[in-house]
Amino acid sequence: MREFIHDNQLRGHTAVVLGAGASGIAAARLLARMGATVRVLEKNEASAAKVPADLGLEVCAGEHKPAHFEGADLIVLSPGIARSKVAALLPEGVQVVSELELASWFVSEPIIAVTGTNGKTTTTTLISRILEANGKKVFTGGNIGTPLCEYLLGAEQADILVLEVSSFQLQNSPSFHPRVGVLLNFSANHLDYHETMEEYLSAKLSMFKHMAEADLAVVPLSMKDELERRDFSRSRRVYFVASSRFECPGLPGEHNRENMEAAYLACRYFGLSQQDVQRGIDGFSTLAHRIEAVAEHNGIVFIDDSKSTTIDSMIAALKSQDRPVRLLAGGVFKGGDLGSVLPVLREKVRGVYLFGQSREIFEEAWSDCGKEISWDATLEEAVFRAASDARSGECVLLSPATASFDLFANYKERGKTFQRAVREWVEGAS
């Protein structure tokens, strides 16, 4: 609906954008394009300084104050900012939305939205690849890559928008509704952001609540009873399980069979056959830092699964391996039951190599696992220890089940550090 975006339609209105990250700046640009007076609030002064000066925005760096919100007609929260953390500062009755919600008001193209605790980026990317392989012009974005507001500001028109959407975005998106909504799975995560598991699940399900009868919900069979009890959507729904319908060496493990099945059902809504979908799957390989094989030396395989920030993703990574595992774990623990890992830990793992924060949490949960558990202050030290202990036919697997912010800026930096340490160890052992 780019034709509904006009220079002066928000003139005389004031919008406040919290957070000067990619989505915050994209929202600010769109609001400024429509003539609003835009004020960007950013606690981090270095990030505030990076806001492009040519946008003509008011930028307030440092701690947020009630005065920053005075006169606001609309407030846009960046995904990393929990509404509960700033609620006391917000004017009564002001509309508070996410960048995703704001952009969705001006989108007329069909949207496939993918959410879930694990596998969102892989499945979002796979759906886009399948559609593109079958002649569709696709925009891929949302929580992955490009914010939806940036799509509206661009000149390219897509046939279908494929969006990864997080609970952070959905919690402040009261009307967002895709044509096809995909829920991959649900488990404990982000309990450092959401106050309860119920709040987390409600955020995930909010987009399904607003879908129409002609829309399609693609959801896991394991959650059918829970979802139907909630009467979670008016849309048509289809429940999926892992199957052998598709083959892809680049997507190992039972969890990726589930991802492929969900991607197929989403694409089938747009008229694609099983053969069409297989065409898009062929040659697809694991994305960076997602069970990514990075090296093999003296019969030892090194696997980078730094994107693993949850217990379920660690379990999936362990189950995907057909070799005994030396497991690297540790970081900022986000909640959940580490005891649930014990069965696969006892079956698959030869040794546990902890690093960084949460040592006590892991050691207490796994004290009777029957495996040797070591700890090092840095990931590099843990890699060298695990690699030195490993034997031919084994695997050294980084699958932390945690956020990375104790030692790294993000999971990508953690994965790159792992790969660098592996290269250094291989060079020294050669």
C-alpha positions, 0 to 999 in steps of 0.5 A: 500500500505504498500509495497510501504513504504520503508526505504530509499525512502525519504532519502535526503529529509527534512520534517517539521511537525507543531504540536506535537499532535497525528497526528503530531507525527504519520506523523513524524514517517511515514516520518522518517520510509521512511528515511526523515530528520524530523523537528517537530515544537511545540509552547508548550514547554511541548508538545515538551518535550513529543516527543519520543526521540527514533524517532531521530527527530529534535524538535524545541520548541517555536515560529515558525521562518522562519529558521525552514522551511529552506530546507523543501521539504514537510510541514505537518500541524496538524489539529489545525493549520490554514495555514493562520496563518503560511503562511508568514513563509512558503517557496514559492512553498513548498508542504503543506499537512495534515497528512490525505493527507500524509497517503492517498498516501499509502492506497489502502483499500477502505475508508468511510470518514464521515464529517459534522458539527455535528454527525461525531463521532457517525456516524463513530462509528456506520458505523464501528460497522455495518461493524464489525457485518457483518464480516468485519475487520475495522480500525476506525480512522482519526479525531477520535482516531488513525491517519491514519499514525498510521494504515500504521505503524501497522501490522494489515490489514483491509478490510475497513477504516472508517475515521472521517474527519474534515474541518481542515484536508480536507483543506490541503488534495488536493487529498484525496478521499474516496470510500464512502464520507458522508456529514451529515450536514452543519452549522456555526462552526469553524469561529474562524478558517475558515475566512468565511462560504464559506471557511468552506464549500469548505473544507468539499466538497473538498474530493467529488471533487476528487471522481471517478464516481464509488464512492458514495457520501451520502449527505443530501437532505436539501442541494441538490440544493446547492450541485448540483448547485456547481456540487460538485462531479463526483461520484454517489450520494444519498440524505438522510433524517431521516426515521423510517427504523431503531429503536435504543433506544440508539440513540434518536432524529431526528438527530440520525435517519438521522445519521442511514440513512446515515450509512445505505446508506454507508454500502449498497455500500459494499453489506449490506442489511437493515437487516444486518445494523439493526444487527449492530445498535441493542444495539448501545448506545449514545457515551460519552458526546453525549446526554448521560443520566448520572443520575436520582434523584427524577424524575429529569433526568441529560443529558450530551451533552458536545460534543455539540459545535454548535448551531445546536447540541444544537437544536438537543439535545433540540428536543430529549427531551420529558421533560421540560428542564433546559438548561446549556450553555456557553463557547467559542462561535464559531459563528452562529445565536443563534436566531435560537434556540428561537422557541425550547427554548420557547417550551422546556426550563424552565430556562437557566443557563449560565456559563463561557464565552460568557454570553453577547452573549447568553443574548443578543440573548435570551433577549426576550425568556421569560425564566429566565436566570442566570449566574455562573462563573463555570459549577459546580455552574450552575449545582447546581443552575439548579438542585435545580430549577428542579422539578420531570419530568424535565431534566437538560441538558448540551448542551453548543453550544460552545467550552470548552477552557475557563474553560476546556482542552476539551469537555470530561473534561467539560462533566466529570466535569458536571457528577461529579457535578451531583453526588455531588448534588445527594449525597447532596440531598439524 
